[in-house]
Amino acid sequence: MMATPVAPELTAATILVVFAGVFLISFMRGAFGGGFAIVGIPLLSLVMDPVTAGGLLAPLFIAMDLFALRYWKSSTWSRPDLVLLLPGLVIGIGFGYGLFRFLDHRAIAIVMAEITLIFVGLWFVRGGQVTRRPRSTTKAITAGLASGVTTMVAHSGGPPLAMYLLPLGLSKEIYAGTTSIFFTVGNATKAVPWLLLVRPTAGVWAIMAIGLLAIPSGVWLGWRLNGRLDQRQIYRACYGLLVLTALKLMWDGISGYLP
């Protein structure tokens, strides 16, 4: 099911596009704690195939995580939720890696997009209000597993996690901090599997080094945005990003079936 990775040429256009894509993902990381990397992947796909983009981003995600932890410290983590979420995340990544070459990524993308759009649609029907719900062990484990599989096969682990965390009504700082450490664990876990799948060339490593330069400013500016927006604005932005993510997943899935 996986196409053979093609190394991108080290041109000015490649450097510019990668810098812009990594900056955008870093900005999302700083503002919302992570989970919306797929929003920036279309930029990278302009100059390389999606599989190569996934391998290129895997180590850069870890760099983003380390930088973001300067802002989203342990005081912003919801430990009761992480205890429930993280085991499923790690297991889901392992499951996704084991079946990476056999899973129908297109079908997974379409199903995840449909579920996400339904979730956002219900929020919209309620007038954009968050209906607080108590923690659920079953829902947390399911969200962790789903996020692990989708982050491994498509760098799109954000929707399952958001669908679990947003209804809890966490403060914007706790939401972002919990999301941040969740994906720090996830990105560290999936980095080696992705590198084994893609086996980056020297040229890809060189492009990674260039992408590193975009991370500090992107994360910092995103963190500043989070501080300026109030609770309602942050939640609206998260739901809006979920729609963008779902539409991107839907497009990836449907276009994969087209001749």
Protein Blocks (a to p, Z undefined) as FASTA:
>chain_A
ZZcdddddddfklmmmmmmmmmmmmmmmmmnopajlmmmmmmmmmmocfklmmmmmmmmm
mmmmmmmmmmmcfklpcfklmmmmmmmmmmmmmmmmmmmmmpcfklmmmmmmmmmmmmmm
mmmmnoopacdddddfklmmmmmmmmmmmmmmnopakmmmmmmmmmnopafklmmmmmmm
mmmmmmmmmmmmmmmmnopafklmmmmmmmmmmmmmmmmmmmmmmmmpcfklmmmmmmmm
mmmmmmmmmmmmmmmmpZZ
